[in-house]
Amino acid sequence: MKRLQSIYQELLASEQIEFVQNQHQTILHLSDFLEENASTFRNYIKNFFKRKDAKNCFYLHGKVGVGKTFIINLAFDSISKKAKKKIHFHDFMIGIHDKLHQLRKENSNKDKLISKLAKDLSNETDFLFFDEFQVTNIADAMILGHLFEQLFENNVFVILTTNSHPDHLYKEGLQRELFLPFIEMIKTKSVVIDIDIEQDFRKKNINNSQSFFSSNDTVTKLKIEDIYNHLIGSEPVIDKKIEFKKRTFVIRRLANRVARFSFFDLCGSTTSPEDFINLTSHIDTIIIEGVPDFGNDNINEQERFINLIDVLYDREINLLMSSMSSVEKMKSSKKLNEKFKRTKSRLIEMKSKFKV
């Protein structure tokens, strides 16, 4: 049995998920796509003959809550090779604009910038996963056609999720007629799958939601994604920069006064209690993913985490968290052990007060 299908069947067998026909069929299609494009030899043959009908993109669309993110997370985990990259599409485009800006300063041949960028990306990855693909501005629209064309030319395979059929991308956007060739290319070069089903699994998961997860596996990520999307609704997601005393702090994935961070975004650098206090004026709920166990090797990060929880607790900020261990079993550095006991007590209290 193919790797992606095996993972899916294991989750069904352990009753971590329930069988849904549309999801099952999508898994089969995506498994075929990955298997067809995973072989180096097959890719060599494809490049050699330059088949016009070759599919370089798996385009998964459907309404909110039907399991799109869950499926591509499973697919990403099913690829054992290192040449893969998964990124939120909004973050990807910010990076693309930054790299193009840098390349313009370094290169005199402006016409080849996107080609160079695509070539550089192809050297980093074979499979590029995008969640929440959407085109909302003319700057992105003008870049995407050439960028995707060059990615496909360099044999990069794209797997993406979106709410929109290709025909509805950038609908009513400024100068949309210039974007239409990209839509036609996507339709030609993609396996386009509509996964719309009647049941909204986000609502079902929310009804049985928990706020702290002692795991960082695919199922946990799906549950957190469900809660996050439920909380933000249809609000646009941004990375918001706040500045004070000549310092800049970035609030990650902010929407509807909900922010979502990795542990190392918040506590892995020189953040201070003042940063955390300023953060709380912009949020009602915070999601922190990937909290580690603590010891003498990450004592600075632990101290920042203690300060962070104190600020969140005092200001009654709603907390959703995933960690390596349950709160009760979290390990501590020796120096901060007594201080951390209060933090764990506060976390347990915050866990009981989480509101969806």
C-alpha positions as semicolon CSV with decimal commas, in nm:
position;residue;x (nm);y (nm);z (nm)
1;M;0,000;0,000;0,000
2;K;0,118;0,350;-0,076
3;R;0,265;0,554;0,210
4;L;-0,005;0,827;0,227
5;Q;-0,282;0,571;0,213
6;S;-0,112;0,371;0,491
7;I;-0,105;0,670;0,725
8;Y;-0,470;0,745;0,652
9;Q;-0,572;0,382;0,712
10;E;-0,381;0,375;1,043
11;L;-0,571;0,683;1,163
12;L;-0,902;0,520;1,064
13;A;-0,810;0,194;1,233
14;S;-0,717;0,371;1,559
15;E;-1,043;0,573;1,540
16;Q;-0,858;0,904;1,552
17;I;-1,060;1,007;1,247
18;E;-1,380;0,878;1,089
19;F;-1,427;0,760;0,732
20;V;-1,560;1,022;0,490
21;Q;-1,600;0,925;0,126
22;N;-1,485;1,256;-0,026
23;Q;-1,175;1,266;0,194
24;H;-1,097;0,906;0,108
25;Q;-1,122;0,971;-0,265
26;T;-0,905;1,280;-0,232
27;I;-0,641;1,079;-0,046
28;L;-0,638;0,826;-0,333
29;H;-0,593;1,099;-0,596
30;L;-0,322;1,276;-0,398
31;S;-0,143;0,949;-0,328
32;D;-0,134;0,877;-0,702
33;F;-0,001;1,228;-0,770
34;L;0,278;1,193;-0,514
35;E;0,373;0,842;-0,625
36;E;0,386;0,946;-0,988
37;N;0,616;1,238;-0,916
38;A;0,833;1,099;-0,636
39;S;1,067;0,896;-0,857
40;T;1,385;1,070;-0,967
41;F;1,398;0,847;-1,274
42;R;1,041;0,932;-1,372
43;N;1,115;1,301;-1,330
44;Y;1,417;1,265;-1,554
45;I;1,202;1,101;-1,824
46;K;0,939;1,372;-1,786
47;N;1,197;1,645;-1,832
48;F;1,355;1,467;-2,125
49;F;1,033;1,441;-2,325
50;K;0,873;1,762;-2,189
51;R;0,521;1,619;-2,198
52;K;0,266;1,894;-2,241
53;D;0,004;1,704;-2,041
54;A;0,228;1,650;-1,736
55;K;0,066;1,764;-1,410
56;N;0,286;1,964;-1,176
57;C;0,020;2,083;-0,933
58;F;-0,237;1,921;-0,706
59;Y;-0,510;2,183;-0,658
60;L;-0,744;2,098;-0,369
61;H;-1,039;2,332;-0,325
62;G;-1,353;2,332;-0,114
63;K;-1,541;2,525;0,148
64;V;-1,419;2,585;0,501
65;G;-1,406;2,287;0,736
66;V;-1,396;1,990;0,496
67;G;-1,048;1,868;0,585
68;K;-0,820;2,024;0,321
69;T;-0,545;2,119;0,566
70;F;-0,566;1,779;0,734
71;I;-0,513;1,603;0,401
72;I;-0,210;1,802;0,288
73;N;-0,054;1,772;0,635
74;L;-0,086;1,395;0,601
75;A;0,064;1,414;0,253
76;F;0,355;1,625;0,373
77;D;0,430;1,381;0,655
78;S;0,409;1,089;0,412
79;I;0,706;1,213;0,207
80;S;1,018;1,083;0,373
81;K;1,266;1,265;0,152
82;K;1,406;1,594;0,274
83;A;1,333;1,795;-0,041
84;K;0,996;1,926;0,070
85;K;0,873;2,258;0,203
86;K;0,540;2,358;0,357
87;I;0,444;2,720;0,412
88;H;0,137;2,937;0,450
89;F;0,086;3,106;0,114
90;H;0,071;3,454;0,267
91;D;0,413;3,403;0,427
92;F;0,550;3,259;0,102
93;M;0,454;3,567;-0,100
94;I;0,606;3,803;0,159
95;G;0,930;3,607;0,121
96;I;0,910;3,618;-0,260
97;H;0,872;3,996;-0,265
98;D;1,164;4,034;-0,023
99;K;1,389;3,807;-0,233
100;L;1,297;3,985;-0,555
101;H;1,379;4,318;-0,392
102;Q;1,721;4,184;-0,294
103;L;1,784;4,032;-0,638
104;R;1,700;4,362;-0,810
105;K;1,983;4,522;-0,616
106;E;2,227;4,245;-0,704
107;N;2,142;4,181;-1,072
108;S;2,150;4,402;-1,377
109;N;1,938;4,160;-1,586
110;K;1,594;4,239;-1,445
111;D;1,412;4,007;-1,689
112;K;1,567;3,694;-1,537
113;L;1,494;3,758;-1,171
114;I;1,193;3,528;-1,137
115;S;1,370;3,259;-1,338
116;K;1,663;3,276;-1,097
117;L;1,432;3,274;-0,798
118;A;1,247;2,967;-0,928
119;K;1,577;2,792;-0,998
120;D;1,694;2,865;-0,643
121;L;1,368;2,724;-0,504
122;S;1,401;2,412;-0,719
123;N;1,746;2,354;-0,568
124;E;1,590;2,364;-0,220
125;T;1,280;2,151;-0,273
126;D;1,098;1,909;-0,503
127;F;0,757;1,938;-0,334
128;L;0,615;2,276;-0,234
129;F;0,304;2,270;-0,010
130;F;0,081;2,578;0,020
131;D;-0,208;2,607;0,263
132;E;-0,476;2,873;0,206
133;F;-0,373;2,973;-0,146
134;Q;-0,539;3,301;-0,240
135;V;-0,463;3,597;-0,462
136;T;-0,573;3,929;-0,315
137;N;-0,358;4,199;-0,474
138;I;-0,223;4,301;-0,813
139;A;0,142;4,273;-0,703
140;D;0,103;3,900;-0,627
141;A;-0,112;3,842;-0,935
142;M;0,154;3,982;-1,167
143;I;0,428;3,764;-1,019
144;L;0,244;3,433;-0,990
145;G;0,207;3,344;-1,356
146;H;0,576;3,367;-1,439
147;L;0,681;3,221;-1,103
148;F;0,465;2,908;-1,130
149;E;0,559;2,862;-1,494
150;Q;0,926;2,863;-1,396
151;L;0,870;2,638;-1,094
152;F;0,700;2,383;-1,320
153;E;0,977;2,421;-1,576
154;N;1,226;2,335;-1,301
155;N;1,018;2,031;-1,207
156;V;0,891;2,157;-0,872
157;F;0,560;1,996;-0,774
158;V;0,306;2,215;-0,596
159;I;0,035;2,087;-0,361
160;L;-0,208;2,356;-0,247
161;T;-0,539;2,412;-0,071
162;T;-0,781;2,694;-0,137
163;N;-1,147;2,782;-0,100
164;S;-1,178;2,878;-0,468
165;H;-1,207;2,692;-0,795
166;P;-0,934;2,813;-1,036
167;D;-1,195;3,007;-1,238
168;H;-1,277;3,215;-0,929
169;L;-0,922;3,313;-0,829
170;Y;-0,865;3,687;-0,792
171;K;-1,232;3,739;-0,880
172;E;-1,314;4,106;-0,945
173;G;-0,948;4,190;-0,882
174;L;-0,775;4,493;-1,032
175;Q;-0,665;4,425;-1,393
176;R;-0,780;4,064;-1,361
177;E;-0,755;4,013;-1,735
178;L;-0,377;4,006;-1,695
179;F;-0,417;3,718;-1,449
180;L;-0,631;3,498;-1,676
181;P;-0,334;3,324;-1,847
182;F;-0,221;3,205;-1,503
183;I;-0,567;3,056;-1,439
184;E;-0,557;2,870;-1,769
185;M;-0,209;2,738;-1,695
186;I;-0,315;2,617;-1,349
187;K;-0,615;2,437;-1,497
188;T;-0,394;2,272;-1,758
189;K;-0,108;2,176;-1,528
190;S;-0,311;2,071;-1,223
191;V;-0,505;1,779;-1,087
192;V;-0,805;1,983;-0,970
193;I;-1,007;1,823;-0,690
194;D;-1,326;1,955;-0,531
195;I;-1,363;1,812;-0,180
196;D;-1,686;1,986;-0,079
197;I;-1,896;1,776;0,159
198;E;-2,197;1,860;0,373
199;Q;-2,048;1,817;0,721
200;D;-1,824;2,086;0,864
201;F;-1,563;1,895;1,065
202;R;-1,438;2,212;1,232
203;K;-1,769;2,252;1,411
204;K;-1,764;1,889;1,517
205;N;-1,409;1,915;1,650
206;I;-1,485;2,242;1,827
207;N;-1,773;2,083;2,015
208;N;-1,525;1,838;2,169
209;S;-1,231;2,074;2,180
210;Q;-0,953;2,084;2,431
211;S;-0,715;2,370;2,490
212;F;-0,384;2,200;2,576
213;F;-0,231;1,922;2,366
214;S;0,064;1,711;2,480
215;S;0,160;1,618;2,125
216;N;0,268;1,786;1,803
217;D;0,154;1,516;1,561
218;T;-0,063;1,558;1,252
219;V;-0,392;1,506;1,435
220;T;-0,300;1,767;1,697
221;K;-0,206;2,016;1,425
222;L;-0,542;1,955;1,257
223;K;-0,734;2,015;1,580
224;I;-0,545;2,337;1,649
225;E;-0,601;2,450;1,292
226;D;-0,974;2,382;1,334
227;I;-0,998;2,584;1,655
228;Y;-0,790;2,868;1,509
229;N;-1,007;2,894;1,198
230;H;-1,322;2,876;1,408
231;L;-1,197;3,163;1,624
232;I;-1,086;3,392;1,341
233;G;-1,390;3,332;1,120
234;S;-1,357;3,509;0,786
235;E;-1,121;3,780;0,912
236;P;-0,802;3,832;0,705
237;V;-0,482;3,697;0,862
238;I;-0,180;3,930;0,892
239;D;0,159;3,950;1,058
240;K;0,128;4,278;1,246
241;K;0,438;4,479;1,342
242;I;0,415;4,683;1,659
243;E;0,689;4,928;1,752
244;F;0,782;5,090;2,082
245;K;1,105;5,232;2,225
246;K;1,282;5,165;1,892
247;R;1,194;4,795;1,917
248;T;0,982;4,596;1,672
249;F;0,770;4,300;1,770
250;V;0,575;4,093;1,515
251;I;0,237;3,949;1,612
252;R;0,212;3,630;1,409
253;R;-0,100;3,524;1,217
254;L;-0,324;3,784;1,379
255;A;-0,696;3,790;1,296
256;N;-1,005;3,876;1,500
257;R;-0,780;3,942;1,803
258;V;-0,639;3,589;1,786
259;A;-0,262;3,541;1,739
260;R;-0,079;3,218;1,657
261;F;0,289;3,164;1,737
262;S;0,543;2,886;1,751
263;F;0,712;2,866;2,091
264;F;1,041;2,986;1,941
265;D;0,874;3,290;1,781
266;L;0,781;3,406;2,130
267;C;1,052;3,273;2,358
268;G;1,343;3,177;2,135
269;S;1,486;3,526;2,098
270;T;1,538;3,835;2,312
271;T;1,173;3,905;2,386
272;S;1,097;4,082;2,713
273;P;0,799;4,109;2,950
274;E;0,734;4,449;2,794
275;D;0,698;4,284;2,451
276;F;0,443;4,045;2,599
277;I;0,251;4,327;2,768
278;N;0,231;4,520;2,440
279;L;0,121;4,205;2,262
280;T;-0,177;4,155;2,495
281;S;-0,329;4,489;2,400
282;H;-0,389;4,347;2,051
283;I;-0,525;4,001;2,138
284;D;-0,789;3,817;2,338
285;T;-0,663;3,467;2,250
286;I;-0,316;3,331;2,182
287;I;-0,211;2,996;2,035
288;I;0,141;2,871;2,119
289;E;0,264;2,559;1,942
290;G;0,559;2,334;2,018
291;V;0,642;2,417;2,380
292;P;0,939;2,195;2,474
293;D;1,046;2,036;2,798
294;F;1,292;2,260;2,981
295;G;1,636;2,198;3,123
296;N;1,969;2,371;3,174
297;D;2,027;2,390;2,798
298;N;1,725;2,614;2,736
299;I;1,698;2,800;3,064
300;N;1,675;3,143;2,892
301;E;1,378;3,026;2,685
302;Q;1,217;2,886;3,000
303;E;1,254;3,217;3,182
304;R;1,088;3,401;2,892
305;F;0,807;3,143;2,894
306;I;0,753;3,196;3,266
307;N;0,732;3,573;3,208
308;L;0,496;3,521;2,917
309;I;0,254;3,304;3,117
310;D;0,256;3,556;3,402
311;V;0,154;3,833;3,160
312;L;-0,114;3,621;2,991
313;Y;-0,252;3,503;3,325
314;D;-0,267;3,850;3,478
315;R;-0,448;3,991;3,175
316;E;-0,682;3,690;3,140
317;I;-0,576;3,608;2,785
318;N;-0,729;3,291;2,642
319;L;-0,451;3,032;2,587
320;L;-0,438;2,735;2,349
321;M;-0,111;2,540;2,360
322;S;0,066;2,230;2,231
323;S;0,368;2,095;2,416
324;M;0,604;1,799;2,426
325;S;0,463;1,687;2,763
326;S;0,144;1,745;2,955
327;V;0,156;2,043;3,190
328;E;0,177;1,817;3,493
329;K;0,480;1,630;3,350
330;M;0,667;1,930;3,206
331;K;1,035;1,923;3,300
332;S;1,224;2,223;3,433
333;S;1,579;2,346;3,467
334;K;1,711;2,303;3,819
335;K;1,756;2,677;3,876
336;L;1,398;2,766;3,781
337;N;1,227;2,459;3,926
338;E;1,053;2,636;4,216
339;K;0,950;2,931;4,005
340;F;0,816;2,697;3,737
341;K;0,583;2,528;3,983
342;R;0,378;2,849;3,993
343;T;0,380;2,864;3,612
344;K;0,245;2,508;3,588
345;S;-0,024;2,589;3,844
346;R;-0,126;2,892;3,640
347;L;-0,130;2,689;3,318
348;I;-0,363;2,433;3,474
349;E;-0,598;2,712;3,582
350;M;-0,584;2,875;3,235
351;K;-0,657;2,539;3,075
352;S;-0,980;2,510;3,273
353;K;-1,091;2,860;3,167
354;F;-1,029;2,832;2,792
355;K;-1,326;2,963;2,592
356;V;-1,397;2,871;2,227
